[in-house]
Amino acid sequence: MNISQTEHITTKVETFGCRLNAYESQVVLEHLEAAGQRNIIVFNTCAVTAESERQARQAIRRARRETPDAQIIVTGCAAQISPEIWSAMPEVDRVIGNLEKMEASTWSQSALAKESLVVSDIMQAKETAKHLISGFGGKARAFVEIQQGCDHRCTFCIIPYGRGNSRSAPIGVISRQVQALVEAGVAEIAFTGVDITSFGGDLPGKPSLGQLARRVLTQVPDLKRLRLSSIDPAEVDDDLLNLIAEEPRLAGHLHLSLQAGSNLILKRMKRRHLIEDAKKLVDCVRKVRPEIVFGADLIAGFPTETDQLFEETLNHVHELNLTWLHVFPYSPRPGTPAARMPQVPRGVIKNRAAILRELGNSQSTKYLQSQVGKKFKPIMETAHRGRAESFAEIEIEEAQKIGEMPMVHITGIKDGRLLGTVENSV
């Protein structure tokens, strides 16, 4: 589970989970700073797995021991879904819902002195919060929220109850946010949301994700690279396919919300795609952009998954030639249909997750080895490390400025990274 930390003096926001949470944590931090708040620790929680919630509880208890005088506030999806559980923790001073956390007024001195539990009905939300962040902690890459919530009900997923129904940010708001971040020195933007391929369905004219991406790239010519977060194989529009073919600033890397490589399991998950849909998408994209790299989310040990069905997933990782695998051991979430299905033993789930991760390591190593001798223009995230458009990390000896895009000749691989030399330094 991804855990990141954003802090300023004695104000800190700890983020658990997704890129959307990372963006929203930056919003919360800027609200806290604008309100002049100090000595506050905010935990922006995730509810995707039981493990993510366990990690958050552990971090909260540690924070109370280490900073006994700090005000501890819990927000995020886990807090939205089960506010009473988090409020009952003796270490927690306040619980704030996902809608409330995005409002500047929530973080004022007077508001924080009032109720200790502020969580509204997120299913009543009709639009995204219209907020702009001024930067992303001096980083070269930043996330921008383009969409919230989800209208679908996969049998394993509790997130719609933490995020509400799908709603899109207006294109003008997104463009202004991207422009502001580029002016602050950000070189790469990643569009993020709960279900970004559903973008625009609730907006006037129903613009597509591809139309949004084209508009932003046109309106912000100084943006060096645009990346998409996880996309649904059932919902990729022709505008996006055309943009992939035509626009080099759109990163040659797509991450699929695949979840399984077995049609039977996909149906029991109540996913909208079958493995044939994923194959069709991958084939269409590779025809117009052969060098593109695919990643995927995969769940190991979903209820009723037999050895044979698991083998189908392994086979399709090879068949689709997936490079970056994000593996989740299945974790039953109370209130979801999958939690009531026949469960796979925990030891089997753990073993299958390990096999998938090992396969993922093999796939990524194979890809990295195939890139030796080639040239890339990574966006530098530190003086010596950058990220290629394929999402491969590149390490170089020659120090560069953060956000620069030097031409790098790849000479080898080490510890899951490409090694290279800046071409004009040879």
N, C-alpha and C positions, 0 to 999 in steps of 0.2 A: 504494500500500500504506500502510495506516495505521501510523504509528509514534508511540508515546507514551512519555513518560518520567516515572517516579515516583522521587523521591529524598528522602533524609533525611541531612543532614550528608555523610559520605563514603560512604554506602550508596546505591546507585542500581540501579533495575530499568528496563531499556529493553524496551519491548513492541513486537513486530512482529505485524501481522495483526489478528485478530478481537477482538470484544468479550469473548469467553470468555477469551482471553489477558489482556485488560486486567483482568478480575476476578481471575484467578489471579496476576497480577503484584502486586496489592494484598495477596493472601494471603502471597506470598513476602516482600514488604517487611515485613509485620507479623511474620513469623517471624524475619526477620533482626534487626529491632529488639528483639524479645523476647529474642533470644539475645545481644544486646549487640554485634552484629557491626559492624565499621567497615572502611572501605577495601576494599569489595567492589563490583564491578559485575556484575550479572546480566543476561544477554541472553536474553529469552524469545522464542524464534524461531517463525517460521511456515513451513509447507511447501506452501502452496497454489500458489505459483508459483516459478519459478526466480529471478524478480526479487526476491521477498521474501528469499530466501536470499542473493542477492548483496548486498542492502542490509545484511543482518545481518553478513556477513563484512567489508564495508567499515567498518561501525560498530565492529566488534571491533578491527580494525587501527588505526582512528583512536583508540580508547580506550587502546590499549596505548601509542601514541606520546605521547598527552597525559597519561596517568597511569601511568607505567612501574612504579610500586610497587603498584598495585592488584591484587587478586586477581580475575581474570576467569573467570566461570562461565557456561556456556552450557546452556540448558534449552529446553523447548518442543517443538513437533512435529518440526521439522527435526532437532533433537538426538536425539529419540526414534527417528526412522526411520533415521538414518545417524550414530550416535554416533561411529564411528571417524573419519569425515571431520572432524568438529568437534574431536575430541580431537587430531587430527594437526596442527591449526593451532598454530604456535609461540606465538601470543599467548594461547592458552587454557590456563588452569590446571586446569579441572575441567568435566566434562560430567555433567549430572544429568537423569534421565528425567522424563516427565510425571507419573508416579505419585509418585515420590520428592519432586518439588518441592513438593507439597502438604502434606508431613509436616513438622511442626515440628522433629522430631529430626534431619532432614537438614541443618538449618542451624546446628546447635550447633557450638561450637568444636572439640570432639573429632571430630565426624563429618567436618567439612571438612578435618581434618588427616590423614584416612585415604585412602581410595581416590580416584583422580582420575577414574574412570569408574564412575558408579552409574546403570545403566539396566536395569530389569527388563522382563520380557515383559508388555507392556500388554494383550495379548489374554487374559491370565488374570485381569484385573481384573473384579470382580463388583459393586462398588458405588462410589459417589462418596465422596470424602473429606468427613468431617463437620467442616467448619471454619466459623467465623464471622469476618467482618472487622468492625472497629469503626467504620470510616468509609471515605470515598473521596476523601481528599485535600482535604476541605473543599468539594467540588463539589456542585452542586445535583442532578446526575444520577449514578446509579450502576448498575452491572450486577450481576445476581445469577445465579449458575450454578444452573440447575434440572436439568440433564441433561448427560451426557457421552457421547462415542462415537457410533458409527453402525453399524447392522446391514445397511446397504445398500452396494452396491459399484458406484457409478457408474464408467463406464469411464475417466473423466478424473481421478478423485480418489484421492489417496494418503492422505488424512487419517485414514480408519479405522485405518491402520497406525501412526498417531501418537497416536490417541486410544482405540483399542480398540473393543469392542462397546458398544451403547447401554445405559446404566444411569442411573437417575433418582435425584435427591435426594429424601428423604422430605418430604412436605408440611410437617410440623412444623418440620423444620430450615429449610426455605425461609421459612416464616412468621417464625420467630425472627430469621433474617438480615434480612429486610425490616424488621421492627420495630426492630432495633438500628440500622439505617441511618437510618430515619426519626427515631429519637431523637437521632441524631448530626447531624441537620439536612438530610438528603437529601430532596428533594421529589418526584423522579421515579425510578422503578425500571424498568429494562429487563431482562426475563427473557432469559437467553442460554444457549446450549448448542451442540452440533454439529448436532442434529436435534430441535429442541424440540417439534415436533408428535408425536414418538414418546414424549413424556413419559408415564410411568406404566405402560407396558406390562410392566415388570418388578417393579412394586410390588404388594403385597396389594390386591385389589379393583380393580386396573387403573384408577386415576383418570385422567381425561383432562386435557389442558392447560386446557380451559375450566373444569373443576372446580377445578383448582389456582388459576387466576386468581380465580375467585369466592371461594374460601376465603381467599385472601390479602387481597383487597379488603375482605372482611367482618371479618377478624381484625385488620387494621391500618387502622382508619378514618381515621387522620391521614395516610395516604399520599395525596398529591395526584394522582399520575398513575402508571399502570402502562402500560408499552410492551412490545410483543413484538418480538424480533429476527426474523431471517429464518425464514419458515414454508414448508413444503412444500405446494404446491397439491393434492396427492393425499391429504392427511391431516388436514383441518380438521374438528373434531368439532362436533356440534349444540350442545353446551354452550357452546362458544366463540362460535358464531354468535349464540346467544341473549344472551350477555353483551355482545357488540358492540352489539346492538340496545338493551339495557337499561341499560348502565352507562357514564355519561359520564366516569368516571375512567379507563376503558380508552381509551388514545389512539386517535384516529380516523386511524390510519396503519398499514398492513400492508405488510411488505416480503416479496415472493415470491421463493423460490428457483426461479426460472423457467428460467434458463440458456439457453434458445433458444425461438424462436417457430416452429420448423419441426418437424412431427411426425417426419419422417424422422431429423432430427438428434437429437431427444429419444430416439427408440428406439435410435439408435447410442450415445448417452450412457448408455443403460440407466436412464433416469429412469423413475419410476413414474407420471408424469402425461403426458397429451397436452395440446395447446393448448386443446382443448375443455374439459378439466377446469379449467384456469385461468380460462377465460371463465365457466364455470358458477359458480365460487367468487366471482369479481368481481361477477357479476350478483346473486348471492344476498346478498352483503354490502351492495352499494349499494342494494338494495331496503329493507333495514332501517336503513341509515345512509347516506343519499345523499351527504353531504359528505365521506365517507372518502376518503383519498388513498392510492394504491398506488405502491410502488417495486418494483424487481426487480433481481436479479443476472442478468447476461447474459454469455455467453462468445462472443467474436468469433473466428472462424476455426477452429472445431472441425474436426478431420480429416474430409475428404470434403465440407465445406460449399462448395457452388457459389454463384455469384452469385445464382442464382434462389432457393436455400434461404436465403441471407442476406437477400434481399429479403422473404421471408416473415416473418422476424424483425422487420424494420423496419415492415412493415405491421401486425403484431400489437401493436407498441408503441403505434401509433395506435389500433387497434381496442380494446385494453384500457384506453386512456387512462392509461398509466403516467406518473407524474410524476418520480420520483427513480430514475435508472438508475445502477447500480453495474456498470461494464463491466470485464471481465477479458480481455485478449488471451490466446488459448489458449497454454498453455505445456506441452509434453510432460513428464510426470513418469515417470522410469524405473520400470519395474515395473507400469505400468498398461496395460490393453488398448489405450487410445486412442493411446498412444505407438507402437504397432505398426501403426496404421492409416495409410493414405495421408495425408500431411501437406499442409496448405495453406502456400504460400510465406510466409516471415516478413513480407515487404513487404506482401503482401495482408492478412495478419492485422492488421498495424499500421494499414493504411488503413481496414479495416473497424471496428476499435476506435475510430478517430478519428471515423468517420461515426456510430457509435452514440453516442459521447459528445456530438457536436454535436447529434444528435437529442435526447439527454437534456437538454442545455442549453435547447433550444427548448421542450421539454415543460415543464420547470420554470419557464421564463420565462413561458410562457402561463398556467400555474397562478397564479404570483405576481401577474401583471397582473389576473387575475380576482378577486383578493382585495382589491384597493384599494377602500376605502370600507367594508369590513367591520370587525368587532370581534373581538378575540381576547384570551385570557388566557394569555399565555406564561409559562412558568416561567423566571425570570431566572437566567441562568448567570453573568453578570457584572453590573456596575452598569448597563450600557447595552444588553446583549444578552440575549435570551431565546429560548426554543424553543416554538413553538406545538405543539398536539397533532398537527398535520399534518406535523410535523418541519420546517416552514419556520422559518428564523431571522428574528427580529424585532429591529430596532434602534430604540431610543428615545433622546430627548435627556435626559429626566428620570431622574436616578439612582435606582435601586431596590436593595433588599437582595437578595442572592443567595437564591434559593428562593421569593421572593415571586411572586404571580400578579396583577399589575395588569391592569385592563381597558384595552386599547390599541386606539385607532382607527387603522386603516391608511390612510396618506396617499400612499404611493408605493412604488417599488422602487429598489434600487441595489445593484450588484455581487452579484446573486444573493440579496439579502435584502429583506425587507419593511421599510419605514420607517413609524413610527407615533408617536402622541402618547398619553400616558396620559390617559384620559378625564377624571379628576377634576382635571387640571391645565389643562384648556382654558379 
